[in-house]
């Protein structure tokens, strides 16, 4: 859904729990586990990074009972017109003390339970 090439996904739990790694085989054991096995529930935040595309997402997990039949999840929020870095962006950036990706939390107003 997010057109990521080599994603790294971690839970924003202060522990750095990695769910998906772009390093081959590193998180293969997680493939058959449920999100609840990791303590992911309504309100959990995930951070997904794609280093190859210089692309970072903050994902807010929200439980809903209102999905259509056979729909397991829905992506809601502001989406860019084009995934990945903009062609007009310079290749080098001045970044100090962390990421400067401009990521903002979702502002969706859907039914949250």
Secondary structure, 3 states (H helix, E strand, C coil): CCCCCCEEEEECCCCCCEEECCCCCCCHHHCCCCHHHHCCCCCCEEEEEEHHHCEEEEEECCCCCCCCCCCCCCCCCCCCCCCCCCCCCCCCCCCCCCCCCCCCCCCCCCCCC
